[in-house]
C-alpha cells in the first residue's frame, strides 16, 4: 500500500483560509503527489487534484454528497436541502428538474435578456463618468435571470436582492462580517422566494408555463409530494445565485481583454471563435476552488486507503492548472481550445462528471452563453478605456476579484455598422 503524504501541520484550517486557491496545489507540489491528507476544520480530510482523481471523485458508488460540505457553506452559499447535498435517486430526480429548464432555446433566451439589459445600461454609461463594472454586471444578471425564471422583481428591489446574492457568494470562505452578511443574505432571500413559491401554489401569483419558478414550485418527488416550501426556495435560489455569480467571469473576461489586447481584435473581427476565449477564461481565472464529498465505503485507490465517512476535497482550480493536463497552464492561451473535445474530468471550472446524472453544474451552458454575450458586447458594441487602477487578483481571497472592480472610462456605444463578430 502506498503511503499517502500528510501535511505537517496538526491543523490546516488557518493555512487553507490564508492560501485560498493555492492551498491544495501548494502541497501537491511540495509532496510531488496528487493526493495528501490534512486536518481541516478539526477533521481528517483527503485532498485530491488532477484528471484521474476527478474521475474517482465523481464515482457515485464510492462517494456521497450528503453531509460533505461544511455547514458554513450550506448556510451561506448553497442552502440546506438542495440538490448539491443529495445522492442516488433523490439527486437524479432533483437534477432532472433543473435540466428540464436548460433547453437550448432557454439558454439562448437568457443570453438575449442579459444582452438587452447591458444595452439599456450602456445607453446611460456615456454620461455617467467612470463606470465600475463590478457594480453593474450583477444587477444586470439578476434582472435577466429573474425575467427568465419567471420571478417578479420590481426595479426598486434590484439593489437589495443583488446584495443578498452577492453576500451568499462571498460568505462561505469568509470570516467575521463577510460571513455574517452571507448568513443574513441567505435568510432574507429564502424568505422572499419561499413566500413567492407559496403564492404560486395557492394561485395568487401566476408563474409562466415552463419557467424555473413554475417547474420548481410544482415539482413533485417520487412519492408525489411537493418540495417543502423552504427547499423549493433553496432550489430556485440555486438558479438565481449562480447566474449572478457569473459576474465574476464577466469581469475576468474584461480583464483578459485588457491584458491580451490582441484577442480583443481577434474576437471582435470574428477571426477566432469567442468560445475559445470564454473557455480559457473559465480555465485560467479563479472561480470556486473546491468540491466536497464523503467516502461511502472503505476502498483502495492507487494504493491509497479511503476510510468510510472521510471527507474528501477536490481541487477544481488546481486541476484546471495541472501541469500534466495543460501545456503552460499559467499562460492565457485561448487557442488551446481549438478542436477541443469536451473532457468532463480534465476541465472542471464548475465541477466535473456529467450534467444529467452527475454533480456538474446544471447551469454551465448558461454561464458560457452569458459570457459569450458579454465578450461580444465588450468588443463589438462599445468602446472604453481602463484608466490606471489595481487589477491584481489575490488568490488567498475566495472568491477573488480585482480590488478596483474594473473601472471603465470614456464609454461610448459603437455605431451598429461598426459591430462585427461577438454576437450572433
C-alpha positions in Angstrom: 0.0 0.0 0.0 1.3 3.5 -0.9 1.9 5.9 1.9 -0.4 8.9 1.5 1.6 12.1 2.2 0.3 14.0 5.2 0.5 17.8 5.7 2.9 18.5 8.5 0.6 21.0 10.3 -1.6 19.5 13.1 -4.5 21.6 11.9 -4.6 23.2 8.4 -7.7 25.4 8.6 -5.9 28.7 9.0 -3.5 27.8 6.2 -6.5 26.9 4.0 -8.0 30.3 4.6 -4.7 32.1 4.2 -3.6 30.4 1.0 -7.0 30.1 -0.7 -7.0 28.8 -4.2 -3.4 27.6 -4.0 -3.7 25.6 -0.7 -4.1 22.2 -2.3 -1.7 22.7 -5.2 1.0 24.1 -2.9 1.0 20.8 -1.0 0.7 18.6 -4.1 3.8 20.3 -5.5 5.6 20.1 -2.1 5.0 16.4 -1.8 5.1 15.6 -5.6 1.6 14.0 -5.5 -2.0 14.5 -6.4 -3.3 13.2 -3.1 -2.5 14.1 0.5 -4.2 14.2 3.9 -4.5 17.0 6.4 -6.9 18.1 9.2 -9.4 20.7 8.0 -12.0 22.2 10.4 -10.7 19.8 13.0 -11.5 16.8 10.8 -9.1 14.4 8.9 -9.5 15.2 5.2 -8.2 13.8 1.9 -7.3 16.3 -0.8 -7.2 15.4 -4.5 -6.4 17.1 -7.8 -5.9 16.0 -11.4 -7.9 14.1 -14.0 -7.7 10.6 -12.5 -8.6 12.0 -9.1 -11.6 13.9 -10.6 -12.9 10.8 -12.3 -12.6 9.0 -9.0 -14.3 11.8 -7.1 -17.4 11.7 -9.3 -17.9 8.0 -8.9 -21.3 7.8 -7.0 -20.6 4.3 -5.9 -17.6 5.5 -3.9 -18.6 8.9 -2.7 -21.7 10.7 -1.4 -22.5 14.4 -1.1 -24.9 14.2 1.9 -23.1 15.7 4.9 -20.0 16.5 2.9 -20.0 20.3 2.6 -19.2 22.3 5.8 -22.2 23.8 7.4 -20.9 27.4 6.9 -21.1 26.8 3.2 -24.6 25.4 3.3 -25.8 28.2 5.5 -24.5 30.8 3.0 -23.7 29.6 -0.5 -25.8 26.5 -1.3 -28.6 26.4 1.3 -29.7 23.3 3.1 -31.7 20.6 1.5 -30.7 21.5 -2.1 -29.5 19.3 -5.0 -25.8 19.7 -4.1 -26.3 17.6 -0.9 -28.4 14.8 -2.4 -27.4 11.3 -3.6 -28.9 8.4 -5.6 -32.5 8.6 -6.8 -33.2 11.8 -4.9 -30.4 13.5 -6.6 -31.3 12.2 -10.0 -34.9 13.4 -9.6 -33.9 16.8 -8.4 -31.2 17.2 -11.1 -33.7 16.2 -13.8 -35.9 19.0 -12.6 -33.1 21.5 -13.2 -32.1 20.1 -16.5 -35.7 20.3 -17.8 -35.4 24.1 -18.0 -31.9 24.1 -19.5 -33.0 23.6 -23.1 -31.0 25.2 -26.0 -33.8 27.7 -26.6 -34.0 28.6 -22.9 -30.2 29.1 -22.8 -30.4 31.4 -25.9 -33.2 33.4 -24.3 -31.4 34.2 -21.1 -28.4 35.3 -23.2 -30.7 37.7 -25.1 -32.2 39.0 -21.9 -28.8 39.7 -20.5 -27.7 41.5 -23.7 -30.8 43.6 -23.6 -30.0 44.7 -20.0 -26.4 45.5 -21.0 -27.6 47.7 -23.9 -30.0 49.6 -21.6 -27.2 50.3 -19.2 -24.7 51.1 -22.0 -27.0 53.9 -23.1 -26.5 55.6 -19.7 -22.8 54.9 -19.2 -21.6 57.5 -21.7 -22.9 60.4 -19.5 -22.2 58.7 -16.2 -18.4 59.3 -15.9 -16.4 56.3 -14.6 -18.3 53.1 -14.6 -17.4 50.3 -12.1 -18.2 47.1 -14.0 -18.4 45.1 -10.8 -21.3 47.3 -9.6 -23.1 47.0 -13.0 -23.0 43.3 -14.1 -24.5 41.6 -11.0 -27.8 43.7 -11.2 -28.0 43.1 -15.0 -27.6 39.4 -14.5 -30.2 39.4 -11.7 -32.7 41.3 -13.8 -32.1 38.9 -16.7 -32.3 35.6 -14.7 -35.4 36.8 -12.8 -37.2 37.6 -16.1 -36.1 34.3 -17.5 -37.1 32.3 -14.4 -40.5 34.0 -14.0 -39.6 35.6 -10.7 -41.2 39.1 -10.3 -38.5 41.7 -9.5 -39.6 45.3 -9.1 -36.8 47.7 -10.0 -36.9 49.1 -6.5 -35.8 45.7 -5.2 -32.9 45.0 -7.6 -30.2 46.5 -5.4 -31.4 44.7 -2.2 -31.7 41.3 -3.9 -28.4 41.6 -5.7 -26.7 42.4 -2.3 -28.3 39.3 -0.8 -27.0 37.1 -3.7 -23.5 38.7 -3.5 -23.4 38.1 0.3 -24.2 34.4 -0.2 -21.4 34.1 -2.8 -18.9 35.9 -0.6 -19.8 34.2 2.7 -18.6 30.6 2.9 -14.9 31.2 2.9 -15.0 34.4 4.8 -14.6 35.2 8.5 -16.4 37.8 10.6 -18.7 40.4 9.0 -18.5 39.0 5.4 -19.6 35.6 6.7 -22.4 37.1 8.8 -23.6 39.1 5.8 -23.8 35.8 3.9 -25.9 34.2 6.7 -28.3 37.2 6.7 -28.4 37.3 2.9 -29.4 33.6 2.8 -32.1 34.0 5.4 -33.7 37.0 3.7 -33.5 35.6 0.2 -35.1 32.3 1.3 -37.9 34.1 3.0 -38.5 36.1 -0.2 -38.5 33.1 -2.5 -40.4 30.8 -0.1 -43.2 33.3 0.1 -43.2 33.6 -3.7 -43.4 29.8 -4.1 -46.3 29.7 -1.6 -48.2 32.4 -3.6 -47.7 30.4 -6.8 -49.1 27.3 -5.2 -52.2 29.0 -3.8 -52.8 30.7 -7.1 -52.2 34.4 -6.2 -49.2 34.6 -8.5 -49.1 33.1 -12.0 -45.8 31.5 -12.9 -45.1 31.5 -16.6 -45.5 28.0 -18.0 -42.2 26.1 -18.2 -40.4 28.7 -16.2 -38.0 27.8 -13.4 -40.5 29.2 -10.9 -43.3 27.1 -12.2 -41.2 23.9 -12.5 -39.7 24.1 -9.0 -42.9 25.3 -7.3 -44.9 22.4 -8.9 -42.2 19.7 -8.8 -43.2 16.5 -7.0 -40.8 13.8 -5.8 -41.1 10.1 -6.5 -43.8 9.8 -3.8 -45.8 12.6 -5.4 -45.0 15.2 -2.7 -44.4 18.8 -3.4 -41.0 20.1 -2.2 -41.2 21.8 1.2 -41.5 25.5 0.6 -38.1 26.2 2.1 -36.4 23.5 0.0 -38.2 24.9 -3.1 -36.8 28.3 -2.2 -33.3 26.9 -1.9 -33.6 25.3 -5.3 -34.9 28.4 -7.0 -32.1 30.4 -5.4 -29.8 27.7 -6.9 -30.9 29.1 -10.2 -30.7 32.8 -9.4 -27.5 32.9 -7.3 -25.2 31.0 -9.6 -26.3 33.2 -12.5 -25.5 36.3 -10.6 -22.1 34.8 -9.7 -21.3 34.8 -13.5 -20.5 38.5 -12.9 -17.1 37.2 -11.7 -16.5 35.5 -15.1 -17.6 38.6 -16.9 -15.1 40.7 -15.0 -12.4 38.2 -15.7 -13.3 38.3 -19.4 -12.9 42.1 -19.4 -9.6 41.8 -17.5 -8.4 39.2 -20.1 -9.4 41.5 -23.0 -7.3 44.3 -21.3 -4.3 42.1 -20.6 -4.4 40.4 -24.0 -5.5 43.2 -26.5 -4.7 41.0 -29.5 -7.5 38.8 -28.5 -9.9 41.7 -28.3 -9.4 42.3 -32.0 -9.4 38.6 -32.9 -12.7 38.1 -31.2 -14.2 41.4 -32.5 -13.5 40.6 -36.1 -14.5 37.0 -35.8 -11.1 35.7 -36.7 -11.1 33.4 -33.7 -14.1 31.8 -32.1 -15.4 33.7 -29.0 -15.9 30.3 -27.3 -12.2 29.6 -27.3 -11.7 32.8 -25.4 -14.6 32.1 -23.0 -13.4 28.6 -22.2 -9.9 29.8 -21.5 -11.2 32.5 -19.1 -13.1 29.7 -17.3 -9.9 27.6 -17.1 -7.4 30.3 -16.3 -9.2 32.6 -13.8 -10.3 31.5 -10.2 -13.9 30.8 -9.6 -15.0 28.3 -6.9 -11.9 26.5 -5.6 -13.0 23.1 -4.4 -15.8 20.5 -4.3 -16.7 18.3 -1.3 -17.7 14.6 -0.9 -17.5 11.8 1.7 -16.4 8.2 1.3 -19.3 5.8 1.1 -17.5 2.6 1.9 -13.8 1.9 2.6 -11.7 1.3 -0.6 -8.2 1.4 -2.0 -7.2 3.6 -5.0 -3.8 3.5 -6.5 -2.6 2.0 -3.2 -4.2 4.8 -1.0 -6.8 4.0 1.6 -10.1 5.8 1.8 -11.9 5.2 5.1 -15.7 5.2 5.2 -17.1 8.6 6.1 -13.8 10.5 5.4 -14.3 14.0 3.9 -12.6 14.5 0.5 -11.9 17.8 -1.3 -11.3 18.0 -5.0 -9.1 20.9 -6.2 -11.1 22.5 -9.1 -8.7 25.4 -9.6 -5.6 23.2 -9.3 -7.0 20.6 -11.8 -7.6 23.4 -14.3 -3.9 24.5 -13.8 -2.4 21.0 -13.6 0.9 20.9 -15.5 0.3 17.4 -16.7 -3.1 18.3 -18.1 -2.4 21.7 -19.6 0.6 22.9 -21.5 1.9 26.1 -19.9 -1.1 26.2 -17.5 -0.1 29.7 -16.1 -0.3 31.3 -19.6 -3.6 32.6 -21.0 -3.9 30.8 -24.4 -7.4 30.5 -25.8 -6.1 28.7 -28.9 -5.6 25.6 -26.7 -9.4 25.1 -27.1 -9.2 24.8 -30.9 -10.5 21.4 -31.7 -11.3 20.8 -28.0 -13.2 17.6 -27.2 -15.0 18.1 -24.0 -13.4 16.3 -21.1 -15.7 16.2 -18.1 -12.8 15.2 -15.8 -10.0 17.3 -17.0 -11.7 20.7 -17.4 -13.8 21.4 -14.3 -14.4 25.1 -13.7 -17.9 24.3 -12.5 -17.5 20.7 -11.3 -16.8 17.5 -13.2 -18.7 14.5 -14.4 -21.9 14.5 -16.5 -24.6 17.2 -16.4 -27.6 14.8 -16.4 -26.7 12.2 -13.8 -23.7 13.8 -12.0 -22.9 16.8 -9.9 -21.6 19.0 -12.7 -23.3 22.4 -12.6 -26.7 22.4 -14.4 -26.2 26.0 -15.4 -22.9 25.6 -17.1 -24.3 26.1 -20.6 -26.0 29.3 -19.3 -22.6 30.5 -18.0 -21.0 30.0 -21.3 -23.8 31.8 -23.2 -23.8 34.8 -20.8 -20.0 35.1 -21.1 -20.2 35.0 -24.9 -22.7 37.7 -24.9 -20.6 39.8 -22.5 -17.4 39.4 -24.6 -19.4 40.2 -27.8 -20.7 43.4 -26.2 -17.3 44.4 -24.8 -15.6 44.0 -28.1 -18.3 44.8 -30.6 -20.9 47.1 -29.1 -18.8 49.6 -27.2 -15.5 51.5 -26.8 -14.0 52.3 -23.5 -10.7 52.8 -21.6 -9.3 51.3 -18.5 -7.5 54.0 -16.5 -4.7 53.1 -14.1 -6.2 51.0 -11.3 -5.5 48.0 -9.1 -6.3 44.9 -11.2 -4.4 42.3 -9.2 -6.0 39.1 -8.2 -5.4 37.9 -4.7 -5.5 34.1 -4.8 -5.6 34.0 -1.0 -9.1 35.5 -1.0 -12.0 33.2 -2.0 -13.8 34.3 -4.1 -11.4 36.9 -5.6 -11.9 39.9 -7.9 -9.7 42.9 -8.9 -9.9 45.4 -6.0 -10.9 48.2 -8.3 -14.0 46.4 -9.5 -12.7 47.2 -13.1 -13.3 50.9 -13.7 -14.2 51.9 -17.3 -14.0 55.5 -18.5 -14.8 57.2 -21.8 -17.5 54.6 -22.5 -19.2 55.0 -25.9 -21.6 52.9 -27.9 -20.2 51.7 -31.2 -22.4 52.6 -34.3 -24.2 49.4 -35.4 -22.4 49.4 -38.7 -19.1 49.0 -37.0 -20.1 46.0 -34.9 -18.6 42.7 -36.2 -18.3 39.4 -34.6 -19.1 38.7 -30.9 -22.8 38.5 -31.0 -24.7 36.3 -33.3 
